[in-house]
Amino acid sequence: MTGKIIIITAPSGAGKTSITRYLQAKYPVLAFSVSAATRSPREQERNGVDYYFMSTEEFQHKIQENEFVEWEMVYEGKYYGTLKSELERIWAQGRVPMLDIDVKGAIHVQLQFPDSSFSLFVEPPSVAELEKRLRSRGTESDDSIATRVNKAAYELSFKHSFNKVVVNHVLDVACREAEEAIVAFLNGS
């Protein structure tokens, strides 16, 4: 069974997870699609809730078995992906999976589900503001922040590949813009 899919993508730190949480809290039909990842859990993250944390070997085995809708080595040695079984689990509940994924993965899912997906790109006000947000998290090293900021400039070049672009100057405004576009998609307009 295949249903609709909502894809939310952005450079790291642009606000995609905050927007995803806002939408999920307001619309119970939307279900967060838990991604698989080979990185270590951050404090407060739980396996099966925030990510399916797995070893690189387990992830690579799932790649060989064609168990992913999309996967990428997002950062050196760090794999992320969306399991087919996760989408099927959500559709079986009669809900719509909401994917909070990187830009390359979002393009890949969009290509596989051109008629049943809606993609939203969350753009930061600037790369400087993005760096400030990443630093304020207090979870990244200077090298990690530099890698994410450099990657963000590249990812921003793909923003026109998506159905809707929302600039996150003010989170409340960005959430409402995202909500309006996604509700229109869900209602078929």
C-alpha positions as CSV (number, residue, x, y, z in Angstrom):
1,M,0.0,0.0,0.0
2,T,1.3,3.5,-0.9
3,G,-0.1,6.7,0.3
4,K,0.9,10.3,0.5
5,I,4.3,11.4,1.8
6,I,5.4,14.8,3.2
7,I,9.1,15.5,2.8
8,I,10.7,18.3,4.9
9,T,14.3,19.1,4.1
10,A,16.8,21.8,4.9
11,P,20.4,22.4,5.7
12,S,21.2,21.3,9.3
13,G,20.1,24.0,11.7
14,A,17.6,25.7,9.4
15,G,14.6,24.6,11.5
16,K,13.2,21.5,9.7
17,T,12.8,19.4,12.9
18,S,11.1,22.3,14.7
19,I,8.6,22.7,11.9
20,T,8.1,18.9,11.7
21,R,7.3,18.8,15.4
22,Y,4.9,21.7,15.1
23,L,3.0,20.0,12.3
24,Q,3.0,16.6,14.0
25,A,1.6,18.1,17.2
26,K,-1.2,19.8,15.3
27,Y,-2.2,17.1,12.8
28,P,-2.4,13.6,14.2
29,V,-2.7,12.1,10.7
30,L,1.0,13.1,10.2
31,A,3.4,10.5,11.6
32,F,7.1,11.2,12.0
33,S,9.1,8.8,9.9
34,V,11.9,7.5,12.0
35,S,15.2,7.5,10.0
36,A,18.0,5.0,10.4
37,A,21.4,6.3,11.3
38,T,24.9,5.0,12.1
39,R,25.9,7.9,14.3
40,S,25.8,7.7,18.1
41,P,22.7,8.9,19.9
42,R,22.9,12.4,21.3
43,E,21.8,13.0,24.9
44,Q,18.0,12.4,25.3
45,E,17.7,10.6,21.9
46,R,16.1,7.2,22.0
47,N,16.4,4.3,19.6
48,G,13.2,3.7,17.6
49,V,11.8,7.2,18.6
50,D,14.4,9.7,17.3
51,Y,16.3,7.3,15.0
52,Y,16.9,3.6,14.5
53,F,20.5,3.6,15.6
54,M,22.5,0.8,14.0
55,S,26.1,-0.2,13.2
56,T,27.6,0.7,9.9
57,E,27.7,-3.1,9.1
58,E,24.0,-3.5,9.8
59,F,23.2,-0.4,7.7
60,Q,25.3,-1.6,4.8
61,H,23.5,-5.0,5.0
62,K,20.1,-3.3,4.7
63,I,21.4,-1.4,1.7
64,Q,22.4,-4.7,0.0
65,E,19.0,-6.1,0.9
66,N,17.3,-3.1,-0.8
67,E,15.5,-2.2,2.5
68,F,15.8,1.6,2.1
69,V,13.7,4.1,0.1
70,E,16.7,6.4,0.3
71,W,20.0,6.5,2.0
72,E,23.1,8.6,2.0
73,M,26.4,8.9,3.6
74,V,25.5,12.4,4.8
75,Y,28.8,13.0,6.6
76,E,32.0,11.0,6.3
77,G,31.3,7.6,7.8
78,K,27.8,8.6,8.9
79,Y,24.9,6.9,7.0
80,Y,21.3,8.0,7.2
81,G,18.3,6.5,5.5
82,T,14.6,5.9,5.3
83,L,13.5,2.3,5.7
84,K,10.7,1.0,3.4
85,S,9.3,-0.8,6.4
86,E,8.9,2.5,8.2
87,L,6.8,4.0,5.5
88,E,4.7,0.8,5.3
89,R,4.2,0.8,9.1
90,I,2.8,4.4,8.9
91,W,0.6,3.8,5.9
92,A,-0.8,0.7,7.6
93,Q,-1.9,3.0,10.4
94,G,-3.8,5.1,7.9
95,R,-1.5,8.0,8.4
96,V,0.9,10.1,6.3
97,P,4.6,9.7,6.8
98,M,6.5,12.9,7.4
99,L,10.1,12.6,6.5
100,D,12.7,15.0,8.0
101,I,15.6,14.2,5.8
102,D,18.7,15.7,4.0
103,V,18.4,17.3,0.6
104,K,19.8,14.5,-1.5
105,G,17.5,12.0,0.2
106,A,14.6,14.3,-0.3
107,I,15.2,14.5,-4.0
108,H,15.5,10.7,-4.2
109,V,12.2,10.1,-2.4
110,Q,10.5,12.8,-4.6
111,L,11.7,11.0,-7.7
112,Q,10.3,7.7,-6.5
113,F,6.9,9.1,-5.4
114,P,6.3,12.0,-7.9
115,D,2.5,11.9,-7.7
116,S,2.1,11.2,-4.0
117,S,4.7,13.3,-2.3
118,F,4.9,17.0,-1.3
119,S,8.4,18.4,-0.6
120,L,9.1,21.5,1.6
121,F,12.5,23.1,1.7
122,V,13.3,25.2,4.8
123,E,15.7,27.9,4.0
124,P,17.7,29.7,6.7
125,P,17.7,33.5,6.5
126,S,21.4,33.4,5.8
127,V,24.4,31.0,6.1
128,A,25.7,33.3,8.9
129,E,22.5,32.9,10.9
130,L,22.6,29.1,10.3
131,E,26.1,29.0,11.8
132,K,24.9,31.0,14.8
133,R,22.0,28.5,15.3
134,L,24.3,25.5,15.1
135,R,26.7,27.1,17.6
136,S,23.8,27.8,20.0
137,R,22.9,24.1,20.1
138,G,26.1,23.4,22.0
139,T,26.2,19.9,20.5
140,E,28.7,20.3,17.7
141,S,32.5,20.7,17.6
142,D,34.0,23.6,15.6
143,D,35.0,21.2,12.8
144,S,31.5,19.7,12.7
145,I,29.9,23.2,12.5
146,A,32.3,24.1,9.6
147,T,31.4,20.9,7.8
148,R,27.7,21.6,8.2
149,V,28.0,25.3,7.1
150,N,30.0,24.3,4.0
151,K,27.4,21.7,3.2
152,A,24.6,24.1,3.7
153,A,25.8,26.4,0.9
154,Y,25.8,23.4,-1.5
155,E,22.3,22.3,-0.3
156,L,20.8,25.8,-0.8
157,S,21.6,25.4,-4.5
158,F,18.9,22.7,-4.7
159,K,16.1,24.7,-3.0
160,H,14.2,25.1,-6.4
161,S,13.9,21.3,-6.7
162,F,11.1,21.2,-4.1
163,N,7.4,22.0,-4.2
164,K,7.6,24.8,-1.6
165,V,10.4,26.9,-0.1
166,V,9.8,28.5,3.3
167,V,12.4,31.0,4.7
168,N,12.7,30.5,8.4
169,H,13.3,34.1,9.6
170,V,10.8,33.7,12.5
171,L,9.9,30.1,13.4
172,D,6.2,30.8,14.1
173,V,5.8,32.4,10.7
174,A,7.7,29.6,8.9
175,C,5.5,27.0,10.7
176,R,2.3,28.7,9.5
177,E,3.6,28.9,5.9
178,A,4.5,25.2,6.0
179,E,1.2,24.3,7.5
180,E,-0.8,26.1,4.9
181,A,1.1,24.4,2.0
182,I,0.9,20.9,3.6
183,V,-2.8,21.2,4.4
184,A,-3.5,22.2,0.8
185,F,-1.6,19.1,-0.4
186,L,-3.4,16.8,2.0
187,N,-6.7,18.2,0.9
188,G,-5.8,17.7,-2.7
189,S,-5.6,21.3,-3.8
